[in-house]
């Protein structure tokens, strides 16, 4: 039997499915948690897993929003397990794994490295390596480090000691979730692989930068010192110190020393943490038989101080007094209220949270220390609008503190505070009316209703309903927003499927739906308010005039957005043998005639000649271009019958086709950009495009378009006010 090779991770996922004897669907989140990987990683592996199971005649079932499972007998599942034991594993590395491997080697090598070493180790072509070097060069440029490539000599990097250490620390933190890093440091002596095989695992990425024996000794020494002086420090701060000191020891052993400006060092000497840093340095000197320079002690002091409260010293180079912090926080709240059209000033918890957060974080920024945010990507995805808005208002911090740059990680932290405040107040003010449906009996339904009422303060559980016959008209007349059921239901009313016992995943699912419903209600309320204000604008023009053409533009935009949404198409099981056929097929979807389709083909090919349409990380081909053949943006989701090659290295069976008018309006560009960003950052959106039905896909688009429309509405409302 012919079988495609699969990776070790894909093998683990299939094995997990085969060992599920109950045929109960397993969610992507459960798979990710079981294997200690991200949901995006699982989703990326799904295509190859499906192909392997299909070629071996096994039935793989996917239910969007429910889970995945193998529809096979126990004997067949046992056969799969045996088959996997004989399966040849395809060893391959992702682009991110390659970049981290190359960077860790370059940042630690004292000699140039030949390109051949990377070709052979990573099993890649010269072209692929050159593309990796382009991205690596950009990454290093953030730290003022130069990538040098000399024919006949090799590849190496040049930069100051401070910048080299900063790059190494960032590389380590980019490679791990926080708990993973804690586990590795705590168990470093037990986890090291004994065999001499190059494996780009997270642990070995760390150990390539720092010798394992150094990590263990630093961890032990630091633990003893902290215990002796009774220092209270969080796990994340402790790991940060271990990483910093381990790197320092290794660099000192190699004769690399770091320097600090004398006036900064003098100020650090005057604070309490310098004494603690000195004791830590003395312990390190005894353990490793090395001399720790006073500049190194200064940097240890900075780490200690940055993880606690702000510096307290008469010189205000580093410190911020309470009044100054309070003024900055209040000004941020004022600017955020204008930016988002939401009154943050009434939430006292937000003010306290901002002050408490900014005290240590702004101290770290002023001292030039790195701020790590393990939730950065999640916040940029789930709170994207808030993140972008906060990025627009942080200029006030730069002005007040004379700071050139606020890192993304800090913007994300601030966005989290503002986003939480909006959700907190939204949940409190918007009531969602719901009914419960549980076919197993009234007692179970009542039990479910009681749990729901306890967990969600804004959820009004009205009644229980039958799963067999749902009177949608009666429910709508009663103002029912949501049906919470223990079985799947076909209804036009928003519904969510949960377990009768309401587990943690169910709670998260319901919270997500409630947030969306609350947004919809606020949106409709804002529209009513907008119409009322528009009707009375002649009587209330003392607060500012709204120009007639702005109203007309908004009305045109609204009509175009509705028309765009209605025009979305989903094409399934499309037969194309290559990219050329896919382009030809796509060009006819929105063309008025053959001549129009030919022009769209030319515009698409012109765009593809600039860069590959393959989107790395989500395995989707994105065909998009500007053209005179459409007057409004157009979108189509295309699923092919079989995978096709998109470029020399990548193939897929999923494609997105997007067109934008040649003379596009600003809002059209913004909306298309918003959709593209969701495509890159929203795992659920990508999963829906690959596995959801037409209504699922259109539902996801509705949510994205609605969010965009709300922002535009609020901007207009501010002008009315």
Secondary structure, DSSP 8 states (H G I E B T S, - for coil): -----B-HHHHHHHHHHHT-TT---B-HHHHHHHHT--HHHHHHHHHHHHHHHHHTT--EEEETTTEEEE---HHHHHHHHHHHHH--B-----HHHHHHHHHHHHHH-SS-B-HHHHHHHHT--HHHHHHHHHHHHHHHHTTT-EEEEETTTEEEEE--HHHHHHHHHHHHHHT--HHHHHHHHHTHHHH---S------HHHHHHHHS-HHHHHHHHHHHHHHHHHHT----HHHHHHHHHHHHHHHHHHHTT------HHHHHHHHTSHHHHHHHHHHHHHHHHHT----HHHHHHHHHHHHHTSS----SSTTT---HHHHHHHHHHHHHHHHHHHT---TT-HHHHHHHHHHHHHHHHHHHTT-----TTHHHHHHHTHHHHHHHHHHTHHHHHHHT-S---HHHHHHHHHHHHHHHHHHHHHH--EEEEEE-TT-HHHHHHHHHHHHHH-TTEEEEEE--SS---HHHHHHTT--EEEESS----SS-EEE--TT--HHHHHHHHHHHHHHHHHHHHHHHHHHHHHHHHTTTT-GGG----HHHHHHHHHHHHHHHHHHHH-EEEEEE--SSHHHHHHHHHTTS-SSHHHHHHHHHHHHHHHHHS-SEETTTTEEEEEEEETT-SS-EEEEEEEEEEEESSSS-EEEEEEEEEEETT--HHHHHHHHHHHHHHHH-HHHHHHHHH--HHHHHHHHHHHHHHHHHHHHHHHHHHH-
